[in-house]
Amino acid sequence: MKQRGRHRRRRRGQAARAFLAGTALALTAAATMISASQATVADDPGALKPLTSSAETARLRLTENLVPRADLDRLAGEMGRPVGVSAVLAGADHTLRDAADCTSDEKRALPVEPSATRAYCWNAADTAAWRPGAVTTSGDADDDGRWGPNRVILSGWSSRGGSAADRGLARVAFVDANDLDQLSYTWALLAVPVDGGRDYRGLASPVSGMVWYQDKLLVTAGDGDRAALYVYDMNRVQRATVDAEAIGRVTDGWSAHGDRYVLPAVGSYRLTGADGAPRPGGISLDRSTTPDSLVAGEWTLDGGDRRARLWRYSFDTAPGRAGLLATDVTGGADATEAYTTRTSDVRGVLSYGAHWYVSRAAADGEGPGGLWRQDTDGAQATKCGSEGKRRCWSPQTESLSYWQETGEVWSQSARVLFALPLASIDRSLD
């Protein structure tokens, strides 16, 4: 029986590779027909410009606010002992479709060039009322690429806002990636403790950025929230005991809007309140720095006059502060490096070595987007088609996550989760 199972997985993998190869050819052919009216993404954004003035860098300062340990312990005492990531994966009750089973509409979310080497599609019934956001992996969490014995992908989603109760909610799919031919997952609602840990509310925020570093998960907060980032502890995943639409304490136990698990925040980072302070959109982990660092990018309007900012914070190396940003004695976290870019409508951002990779959304929300590699010397874009078009990337990638152990960049667009080697991105640059 095990031998036949391996053959089935091998055939699925071969079918997926054939599917991806066909998709790449079709999309590359389509790229040659992109009209001149869509050429704004091809405009060269030029080199990154360092931000050095204290007035500019002061706007990037964050203030750390940790939830009191007593509040977290009170909540755990009421809900029951927290579970680990392995227990969450063991309860996976959904399966992603592999590339061969994706529809033609879904595959339009894949990059034109370079082509994805792995691709999976989310179930429409499971995600129809939700908007895809950020991706992070156990490759961020630990440099061996695993969390304990497991390879894991975390995928963030935000409610599209059907009813008032649903509007703006955020949740994370815990994806079991131990077998890349068959990904399974389950959901955890992102929450914030209230009333001294006696209850919790849903995090009402779009998940445009997310980084899992050591035992902490950092998640971006939207414009309607005072925080810039929320912090979650991967050792404090709680089980929901009631399957209901409600959130928090209910008559018979604890509910997470129908999800099986809930993650209560353990802290947040707030903007200092300085005029012109940017709110992080995309974030990612950079393991090429010492210490490891969190990089962030700012969303700006397409065609706007203001340059978007890219910057980084160092992670703390002090005992007892695993996964938290480095702060001074007042609890402030200052950016250690900052730039501006002329690339507008920035979505995903990734930094590795001397380079910054910035994804740009499609101008009309459809068709390929753009991906630029920038540094202080200049910029290069991925190219595709016989005419070397620069609109070659996925249309709506919210984030880029580099799995250093495998050399792959993971992202998602629409209902498609995909990966490709960072080296293939570098090879496709003009």
C-alpha positions in Angstrom: 0.0 0.0 0.0 2.8 2.5 0.8 4.5 1.7 -2.5 1.4 2.5 -4.5 0.9 5.7 -2.5 4.4 6.9 -3.4 3.6 6.2 -7.1 0.4 8.2 -6.9 2.3 11.1 -5.3 5.0 10.8 -8.0 2.4 10.9 -10.8 0.7 13.9 -9.2 4.1 15.7 -9.0 4.8 14.9 -12.7 1.4 16.1 -13.7 1.9 19.3 -11.7 5.3 20.0 -13.3 3.7 19.4 -16.8 0.9 21.8 -15.9 3.3 24.5 -14.7 5.4 24.1 -17.8 2.3 24.5 -20.0 1.1 27.4 -18.0 4.5 29.2 -18.3 4.4 28.8 -22.1 0.9 30.1 -22.3 1.5 33.1 -20.1 4.8 34.0 -21.8 3.0 34.0 -25.2 0.3 36.3 -23.7 2.9 38.6 -22.3 4.0 39.5 -25.9 0.6 41.1 -26.5 0.7 43.5 -23.6 -0.3 47.0 -25.0 1.8 50.1 -24.7 -0.9 51.7 -22.5 0.2 49.2 -19.8 3.8 50.2 -19.8 3.9 52.2 -16.6 5.4 49.3 -14.7 8.3 49.3 -17.1 9.4 52.8 -16.1 12.7 52.4 -14.5 12.5 53.4 -10.7 16.2 53.8 -10.6 18.4 53.3 -7.6 17.3 53.3 -3.9 17.9 56.6 -2.2 19.2 56.2 1.4 17.2 58.0 4.2 19.8 59.6 6.5 18.2 62.6 8.2 17.1 62.1 11.8 13.7 63.7 11.0 13.0 61.1 8.4 14.2 58.1 10.4 12.4 59.2 13.5 9.1 58.6 11.6 10.0 54.9 11.4 10.4 54.4 15.2 8.0 51.9 16.9 7.1 51.6 20.6 6.7 48.1 22.0 3.7 47.2 24.1 3.6 43.7 25.6 0.4 42.1 27.1 1.0 41.4 30.8 2.0 37.8 31.4 -0.8 37.5 34.0 -3.4 38.4 31.4 -2.2 35.7 29.0 -2.0 33.1 31.8 -5.6 34.0 32.9 -6.9 33.5 29.4 -5.0 30.2 29.0 -6.3 29.1 32.4 -9.9 29.8 31.3 -9.6 28.3 27.8 -7.4 25.3 28.6 -3.7 24.5 28.1 -2.3 25.9 24.8 -1.4 23.5 22.1 1.7 23.3 19.9 2.0 23.7 16.1 2.3 19.9 15.7 -1.1 19.5 17.4 -2.6 22.1 15.0 -1.2 20.3 12.0 -2.5 17.0 13.2 -6.0 18.5 13.1 -5.7 19.7 9.5 -9.2 19.3 8.0 -8.7 20.9 4.5 -6.6 20.1 1.5 -5.0 22.4 -1.1 -5.4 21.3 -4.7 -2.1 20.8 -6.6 -1.3 22.7 -9.8 -2.8 20.1 -12.1 -6.2 20.7 -10.5 -6.2 24.5 -10.7 -8.6 26.1 -13.1 -7.5 28.3 -16.0 -8.8 31.4 -14.2 -6.8 30.5 -11.1 -3.5 29.9 -13.0 -3.7 33.5 -14.3 -2.5 34.5 -10.9 0.9 32.8 -11.5 3.9 34.8 -12.6 4.7 34.8 -16.3 8.4 34.7 -15.9 10.1 33.3 -14.0 7.6 30.5 -13.8 6.5 28.9 -10.6 8.0 25.5 -9.7 5.3 24.7 -7.1 1.7 25.9 -7.2 -1.4 25.0 -5.2 -5.0 26.4 -5.2 -7.2 27.1 -2.2 -10.8 25.8 -2.1 -13.2 28.4 -3.4 -15.9 27.4 -0.8 -13.4 27.8 2.0 -12.0 31.2 1.0 -14.7 32.9 -1.1 -15.5 35.5 1.6 -11.8 36.1 2.4 -9.0 38.1 0.7 -5.5 36.4 0.5 -2.6 38.3 2.2 0.8 37.4 3.5 2.8 34.2 3.6 5.6 33.1 6.0 7.1 29.7 6.6 9.1 27.6 9.1 12.0 28.6 6.9 11.6 32.0 8.6 11.0 30.5 12.0 14.2 28.5 12.2 17.3 28.4 10.0 17.0 24.6 9.5 13.6 25.2 7.8 11.6 23.3 10.3 9.5 24.0 13.4 10.3 20.9 15.5 9.9 18.0 13.1 7.6 19.9 10.7 7.8 22.0 7.6 5.0 24.6 7.9 3.6 27.4 5.7 1.4 30.1 7.3 -1.0 31.9 5.0 -2.8 35.0 6.2 -6.3 36.0 5.1 -8.7 38.9 5.8 -12.5 38.9 5.6 -14.0 40.7 2.7 -16.7 42.0 5.0 -20.1 40.3 4.4 -21.9 41.0 7.7 -20.8 43.6 10.3 -19.6 40.7 12.5 -17.3 39.4 9.7 -15.9 42.8 8.5 -12.1 43.0 8.7 -11.5 39.8 10.6 -8.1 38.1 10.1 -7.2 34.4 10.2 -4.2 32.2 9.4 -4.1 28.9 7.7 -1.6 26.5 9.2 -0.4 24.4 6.3 1.3 21.0 6.8 4.1 21.1 4.2 5.9 17.9 5.1 4.6 16.3 1.9 4.8 19.0 -0.8 2.7 16.8 -3.1 -0.2 17.0 -0.7 -0.7 20.1 1.5 -3.3 20.0 4.2 -4.3 22.9 6.5 -6.6 24.2 9.2 -7.6 27.7 10.4 -6.8 29.8 13.4 -8.4 33.1 14.1 -6.2 36.1 15.0 -7.4 37.7 18.2 -6.5 40.4 20.8 -7.0 39.8 24.6 -9.4 42.2 26.4 -10.6 42.7 29.9 -7.4 41.6 31.5 -7.3 38.3 29.7 -10.9 37.4 30.6 -12.0 37.5 26.9 -10.7 38.3 23.4 -11.9 40.1 20.3 -11.1 39.4 16.7 -8.2 41.3 15.1 -9.9 43.6 12.6 -7.2 44.2 10.1 -6.0 43.2 6.6 -3.1 40.8 6.7 -0.8 42.4 4.2 2.4 41.3 5.9 3.4 38.5 8.2 6.7 37.1 9.5 7.2 34.0 11.7 10.5 34.4 13.5 11.6 32.0 16.3 8.4 31.5 18.4 6.8 34.8 17.4 4.5 35.7 14.5 4.5 39.4 13.6 1.4 40.6 11.6 0.8 44.0 10.1 -2.2 46.1 11.2 -4.4 48.2 9.0 -5.1 51.9 9.0 -8.0 51.7 11.4 -5.7 50.3 14.2 -3.4 52.2 16.4 -0.8 49.4 16.2 1.6 49.0 13.2 2.4 45.3 14.1 0.8 42.7 16.3 2.8 39.9 17.9 1.6 36.4 18.4 3.3 33.5 20.4 3.3 30.2 18.5 3.4 28.4 21.8 0.1 30.0 22.8 -2.3 28.6 20.2 -5.7 27.9 21.9 -8.4 25.5 21.0 -11.9 26.9 20.3 -14.5 24.8 22.2 -17.6 26.0 20.5 -18.3 26.1 16.7 -20.2 29.3 16.3 -20.1 32.7 14.5 -19.4 34.5 17.8 -15.9 35.5 18.9 -14.6 35.1 22.4 -16.4 33.8 25.5 -19.8 32.3 24.9 -22.3 30.5 27.2 -20.8 27.1 26.6 -17.1 27.9 26.2 -15.0 29.8 23.6 -15.7 30.5 20.0 -13.4 31.6 17.1 -15.9 32.5 14.4 -16.1 28.9 13.2 -12.4 28.3 13.2 -10.9 25.4 15.3 -8.1 27.5 16.8 -7.4 31.0 18.0 -4.2 32.9 18.4 -4.3 35.7 21.1 -1.9 38.6 20.6 1.0 38.8 23.2 2.0 42.3 22.2 2.1 45.0 19.6 4.3 47.7 18.1 2.8 51.2 17.6 3.9 54.1 15.5 5.4 57.0 17.4 2.7 59.3 16.1 5.1 61.5 14.2 3.7 63.2 11.1 4.3 61.2 8.0 4.9 58.0 9.8 4.6 55.1 7.3 2.5 52.1 8.1 4.2 48.8 7.1 2.4 47.0 4.2 4.6 44.1 3.1 7.1 42.7 5.6 9.6 39.8 5.4 12.6 38.3 7.2 16.2 38.9 6.1 18.7 36.2 7.4 21.6 37.7 5.5 22.1 40.5 8.1 23.6 40.3 11.6 21.5 40.1 13.6 18.5 38.8 11.5 16.2 41.7 10.6 12.6 42.5 9.7 12.2 44.4 6.5 9.1 46.5 5.6 7.7 48.3 2.6 5.2 51.1 2.4 2.2 51.1 0.1 1.8 54.2 -2.1 -0.7 55.1 -4.7 0.0 54.1 -8.3 1.3 57.2 -10.1 1.6 59.2 -6.9 4.3 61.8 -6.4 5.7 60.5 -3.1 8.4 57.9 -3.0 7.6 54.7 -1.1 9.9 53.9 1.9 11.7 50.6 2.5 13.3 50.0 5.9 14.4 47.4 8.4 14.5 46.7 12.2 16.9 44.3 13.9 15.6 41.4 15.9 16.6 41.2 19.6 19.3 38.8 20.7 18.9 39.3 24.4 17.8 36.3 26.6 14.0 36.1 27.0 13.2 38.2 24.0 13.1 35.6 21.3 11.2 36.8 18.2 10.9 40.4 19.4 12.4 43.5 17.8 15.5 45.1 19.4 14.5 48.0 21.6 16.2 50.7 23.7 15.6 51.3 27.4 12.4 53.2 26.6 10.9 50.4 24.6 11.5 52.0 21.3 12.6 50.2 18.1 14.5 52.3 15.6 15.0 51.5 11.9 18.6 50.4 11.3 18.5 51.1 7.5 16.0 53.0 5.3 15.6 54.0 1.7 13.0 55.5 -0.7 12.1 53.9 -4.1 10.3 55.5 -7.0 8.4 52.2 -7.5 4.7 52.9 -6.7 1.9 50.6 -5.6 4.5 48.5 -3.7 3.1 45.2 -2.4 5.6 42.5 -1.4 9.1 43.4 -0.2 12.1 41.1 0.3 15.7 41.9 1.1 18.7 39.5 0.8 22.3 40.4 0.6 22.7 43.8 -1.1 19.4 43.6 -3.0 15.8 44.6 -2.3 13.1 42.8 -4.3 9.8 44.8 -4.6 6.6 43.5 -6.2 4.2 45.9 -7.8 0.5 45.2 -8.4 -1.0 45.2 -11.9 -2.2 48.7 -12.8 -5.7 47.5 -13.5 -5.9 44.8 -10.9 -5.7 42.2 -13.7 -2.9 40.8 -15.9 0.7 40.5 -14.8 2.3 42.8 -12.3 6.0 43.8 -11.9 8.9 42.6 -9.8 12.0 44.8 -9.4 15.4 44.1 -7.8 16.9 47.4 -6.5 19.9 48.6 -4.7 21.8 51.9 -4.4 23.3 51.4 -7.9 20.1 50.9 -9.9 17.1 48.7 -10.6 16.4 45.7 -12.8 13.0 44.1 -13.6 12.1 40.5 -14.4 11.4 40.3 -18.2 9.4 38.0 -20.4 8.2 37.5 -23.9 10.0 38.0 -27.2 10.0 41.8 -26.7 11.4 41.6 -23.1 8.3 43.0 -21.4 8.7 44.0 -17.8 5.1 43.2 -16.7 5.8 39.6 -15.9 5.0 39.0 -12.2 1.9 37.8 -10.4 -0.9 40.4 -10.4 -1.6 40.8 -6.6 1.2 39.4 -4.5 0.9 40.9 -1.0 4.2 39.4 0.3 7.4 37.6 -0.6 9.0 35.1 1.8 12.4 33.6 1.3 12.9 30.0 2.5 16.7 30.1 2.8 17.2 26.4 3.4 15.6 25.5 0.0 16.4 28.8 -1.9 12.7 29.3 -2.7 10.6 32.4 -2.6 7.0 31.8 -1.5 4.0 34.0 -2.2 0.3 33.9 -3.0 -2.0 35.8 -5.4 -5.8 35.3 -5.6 -6.4 31.7 -4.6 -3.0 30.5 -5.7 -0.1 29.7 -3.3 3.2 29.3 -5.2 7.0 29.1 -4.9 10.0 29.5 -7.2 13.8 29.7 -6.7 15.2 33.1 -5.9 18.0 32.2 -8.4 15.4 32.0 -11.2 14.3 35.5 -10.3 17.8 36.8 -10.6 18.3 35.0 -13.9 15.2 36.6 -15.4 16.3 40.2 -14.7 16.9 42.5 -17.6 
